[in-house]
Amino acid sequence: MPLRRLEISQFGGPEMIRLVEDAALPQPGPGEVRIQVEASSLVFTDMLIRRNLYPVLKLSLPLTLGYDFVGRIDALGAGVTHWHIGDRVADLIQLGGNATHLVRPADRLVAVPQGLDATRAEPLILSYMTAYQALFREADAKPGDSVLICGASGAVGMAALDLCRAFGLRVVGVASARREPVVTSLGAAFVAYDGPDAAGKLDRLSQEVGGFKVIVDAARAESLAAAMARLAPQGRLVALGFSAAFRNAYKAGDDSPGVFARLRFALDFLRIKWLSSRPGSSRRVVFYDISGRRQRHPKEFADDLVTLFTLLEGERITPRVQRAFGLTDAVEAHRLIESGQVEGRLVLDLMLPTGGGSSCDVRDESNPRNKDS
Ligand SMILES: NC(=O)c1ccc[n+]([C@@H]2O[C@H](COP(=O)([O-])OP(=O)(O)OC[C@H]3O[C@@H](n4cnc5c(N)ncnc54)[C@H](OP(=O)(O)O)[C@@H]3O)[C@@H](O)[C@H]2O)c1
């Protein structure tokens, strides 16, 4: 059986993605397992990696895309005793998940309940984990707290809205005007960043609640001073993403952002990291980095992923998967992500017939996964 995977050998646009076939499957070494991948990421972060704009990862080419995966163990390396063939597992890996098979160290994996659909479980690893840890680990949100989510219609933003609903937080979501129905359907008040007087509306909403206890910012659209002024006295602004900055850099239709746009990204990133490292002040900016936090707290990551799987099993959360794609349609998926056409999540579904073929909406009955759910 060949290994099929999505590779780039040059940084750039979606057209850089190639479906590559290797004749032999990788073999697990001591302490490793091989996994047949069921589902993997197709998210904004994969696109940043493809364009070499991802701030916290040194990349070398060629590389296989795919920030995370859910799959089933199909070979054990020497000395692995706590996993068995057929066990379902998940991991956050940054690179390499967009493949039919991969090899991982056995002790990094988290068990996935057998009954969960892979395309619904996969969004929990990066998108939901980011939202969960931003809200509850970085900002210590509690039921009843007022929360503002900037970038509310994206993968992380919708996960955050879903979690706020599940945990009884009061939430305001910011996204473009066309996203109002989806944001309000998740129980949030809504402000359109491209509507009239967006900043004034946010200021007034903040005053009504005595300042937001938590702001989760996936967009970085406003000055830090304006955003911080909307925090409650002990509030936390968790900065985690740069969607708006990216869109601004590309809005001229250039295929790659200019030196100044890159410099702006870099300076903003460094400033937030610096502010984040300063102890003390009552209103604080915190920079969240999922991989860095996992490195510092590996057990916490595994515990939180188990919590998220349990919430999904109990139907307390509902990941919104707009569409599942096969391997051969990944270029189309990346184009959709870049054009801002995605509401919630896209997922790479490795269990579609031939591992590719035609793309397939998860709501479409021709997708075998829909028949289970
Ligand atoms: N730090 C970490 O560990 C971590 C982990 C995961 C993701 N991230 C980052 O978080 C960011 C979001 O990821 P994602 O997967 O959710 O991306 P996404 O699905 O592309 O979502 C982007 C969101 O940003 C919104 N947006 C764009 N311009 C905006 C503006 N001017 N004001 C307010 N919102 C605006 C979009 O709204 P409309 O579509 O309505 O315009 C959309 O809701 C990315 O930068 C990603 O790399 C970081």
Ligand as a Chemical Component Dictionary entry (heavy atoms), coordinates in Angstrom:
data_LIG
# 
_chem_comp.id                   LIG 
_chem_comp.type                 NON-POLYMER 
_chem_comp.pdbx_formal_charge   0 
_chem_comp.three_letter_code    LIG 
# 
loop_
_chem_comp_atom.comp_id 
_chem_comp_atom.atom_id 
_chem_comp_atom.alt_atom_id 
_chem_comp_atom.type_symbol 
_chem_comp_atom.charge 
_chem_comp_atom.model_Cartn_x 
_chem_comp_atom.model_Cartn_y 
_chem_comp_atom.model_Cartn_z 
_chem_comp_atom.pdbx_ordinal 
LIG N1  N1  N 0  -1.856  30.861 18.999 1  
LIG C1  C1  C 0  -2.254  29.626 18.737 2  
LIG O1  O1  O 0  -1.853  28.657 19.370 3  
LIG C2  C2  C 0  -3.254  29.445 17.622 4  
LIG C3  C3  C 0  -3.971  28.249 17.490 5  
LIG C4  C4  C 0  -4.916  28.151 16.460 6  
LIG C5  C5  C 0  -5.099  29.237 15.580 7  
LIG N2  N2  N 1  -4.325  30.351 15.733 8  
LIG C6  C6  C 0  -4.485  31.529 14.865 9  
LIG O2  O2  O 0  -5.732  32.129 15.165 10 
LIG C7  C7  C 0  -6.196  32.842 14.023 11 
LIG C8  C8  C 0  -7.603  32.391 13.729 12 
LIG O3  O3  O 0  -7.571  31.041 13.318 13 
LIG P1  P1  P 0  -8.848  30.392 12.640 14 
LIG O4  O4  O 0  -8.448  29.021 12.267 15 
LIG O5  O5  O -1 -10.032 30.623 13.483 16 
LIG O6  O6  O 0  -8.965  31.324 11.342 17 
LIG P2  P2  P 0  -10.196 31.563 10.406 18 
LIG O7  O7  O 0  -11.067 30.338 10.440 19 
LIG O8  O8  O 0  -9.652  32.030 9.109  20 
LIG O9  O9  O 0  -11.021 32.745 11.094 21 
LIG C9  C9  C 0  -10.627 34.069 10.992 22 
LIG C10 C10 C 0  -11.660 34.950 11.639 23 
LIG O10 O10 O 0  -11.167 36.283 11.718 24 
LIG C11 C11 C 0  -12.237 37.150 11.365 25 
LIG N3  N3  N 0  -11.748 38.458 10.944 26 
LIG C12 C12 C 0  -11.093 38.801 9.813  27 
LIG N4  N4  N 0  -10.850 40.114 9.816  28 
LIG C13 C13 C 0  -11.362 40.599 10.991 29 
LIG C14 C14 C 0  -11.438 41.880 11.587 30 
LIG N5  N5  N 0  -10.939 42.958 10.941 31 
LIG N6  N6  N 0  -12.026 42.000 12.805 32 
LIG C15 C15 C 0  -12.541 40.925 13.443 33 
LIG N7  N7  N 0  -12.517 39.694 12.917 34 
LIG C16 C16 C 0  -11.936 39.541 11.708 35 
LIG C17 C17 C 0  -12.989 36.406 10.294 36 
LIG O11 O11 O 0  -14.284 36.940 10.146 37 
LIG P3  P3  P 0  -15.067 37.000 8.714  38 
LIG O12 O12 O 0  -14.788 35.682 8.014  39 
LIG O13 O13 O 0  -16.471 37.155 9.113  40 
LIG O14 O14 O 0  -14.475 38.160 7.968  41 
LIG C18 C18 C 0  -12.994 35.003 10.888 42 
LIG O15 O15 O 0  -14.010 34.919 11.866 43 
LIG C19 C19 C 0  -5.189  32.552 12.901 44 
LIG O16 O16 O 0  -4.264  33.607 12.835 45 
LIG C20 C20 C 0  -4.493  31.277 13.372 46 
LIG O17 O17 O 0  -3.208  31.119 12.848 47 
LIG C21 C21 C 0  -3.427  30.464 16.727 48 
# 
loop_
_chem_comp_bond.comp_id 
_chem_comp_bond.atom_id_1 
_chem_comp_bond.atom_id_2 
_chem_comp_bond.value_order 
_chem_comp_bond.pdbx_ordinal 
LIG N1  C1  SING 1  
LIG C1  O1  DOUB 2  
LIG C1  C2  SING 3  
LIG C2  C3  SING 4  
LIG C2  C21 DOUB 5  
LIG C3  C4  DOUB 6  
LIG C4  C5  SING 7  
LIG C5  N2  DOUB 8  
LIG N2  C6  SING 9  
LIG N2  C21 SING 10 
LIG C6  O2  SING 11 
LIG C6  C20 SING 12 
LIG O2  C7  SING 13 
LIG C7  C8  SING 14 
LIG C7  C19 SING 15 
LIG C8  O3  SING 16 
LIG O3  P1  SING 17 
LIG P1  O4  DOUB 18 
LIG P1  O5  SING 19 
LIG P1  O6  SING 20 
LIG O6  P2  SING 21 
LIG P2  O7  DOUB 22 
LIG P2  O8  SING 23 
LIG P2  O9  SING 24 
LIG O9  C9  SING 25 
LIG C9  C10 SING 26 
LIG C10 O10 SING 27 
LIG C10 C18 SING 28 
LIG O10 C11 SING 29 
LIG C11 N3  SING 30 
LIG C11 C17 SING 31 
LIG N3  C12 SING 32 
LIG N3  C16 SING 33 
LIG C12 N4  DOUB 34 
LIG N4  C13 SING 35 
LIG C13 C14 SING 36 
LIG C13 C16 DOUB 37 
LIG C14 N5  SING 38 
LIG C14 N6  DOUB 39 
LIG N6  C15 SING 40 
LIG C15 N7  DOUB 41 
LIG N7  C16 SING 42 
LIG C17 O11 SING 43 
LIG C17 C18 SING 44 
LIG O11 P3  SING 45 
LIG P3  O12 DOUB 46 
LIG P3  O13 SING 47 
LIG P3  O14 SING 48 
LIG C18 O15 SING 49 
LIG C19 O16 SING 50 
LIG C19 C20 SING 51 
LIG C20 O17 SING 52 
# 
